[in-house]
Amino acid sequence: MKLGDEITHVDGLSVQEILKQDIYPYIFASTPQGRDLEAYGKLLEGPKDSPVNIRIRSLNGATRDLTLTRHSEWKEKPWTRLPSFEFKELSHGTAYVAIRTFGSGDVVQQFDKIFKKVRKARGLIIDVRENGGGNTDNAYGIISYLTDRPLKGSHWKTRQYMPSFRAWNQEEKWHEGAHDPVQPEAEHPFLGPVVVLIGPGTVSAAEDFLIPLHHSGRTTLVGERTAGTTGQPLLVFLPAGWARICTKRDTYPDGREFVGIGVIPDVEVHPTREDIASGRDAVLERGLEILRTSAAPWSAPEESGTYPPNPPSREEGGDQISPPRAGEGPGEGSKPAPKQLLSGISQ
């Protein structure tokens, strides 16, 4: 197999048939993009050392059948060994930082260590496309180096469930709150242009990371829609395992929705099969292009409201089931829930 080959059939069934009957019903997700990111990784799962027959289609349209053997365990998959923090100096004076988790304060410490190099950069790219979340405090810790004024965090609410009120058909009540504003910490913060790369793998606390930056106009978001979750799950234990139910609903400070929708990039870029085959990172390239034309230091108004209006709500809106943040269940980096677990449950 080669990069760019498309798997069209598994054990005689089309990919769409398998997704519909064997995978989608057992996945909890807030959005189609979040669901697909989880689902496509399960297409070839099965007992270790068992065979799987697949049909692939190459870039030139030719098809062929292969038989593979399932050798690896989940912990052996290459992407589980990627570093949680990565720093590079790219062309045209651009600093690049990939942050793949906010589950540990180590990422803030590592950012602090390289911050002198960041401050000298003409522009900064932060890549959270593979960040499954963690602790929002760590996300805010990174933002504190990029601002000279407080930035508002997301607004949230959670249900105040009173059974008697429900029996009396009284309107449901909510408890509302907001994350504390992100305070500037660095004596000399980086105020140059910032681009953040995002996608369906940007989840939970990684989405919390985006809200203060995007709402304030501090950054340009490039890539694809995020998973559209809030984290903070309630674990419901069942005979076959457990399910996770989102217990709160987050929005932008002004009420703009992203749960069930995803944080929408300012510049949408979808990698193609040809990009994958050639090793081209189209999202990163677009981010670099934006920075090359953004020379002015950041100067945002006191209250920003320049982003696009709310997109239409999707069916997937409402209280959603979201992956847990670190310390809120099975733990970050654990294997996704087995197929037999119930899902799609909402309050």
Disulfide bonds with the S-S distance in Angstrom:
none
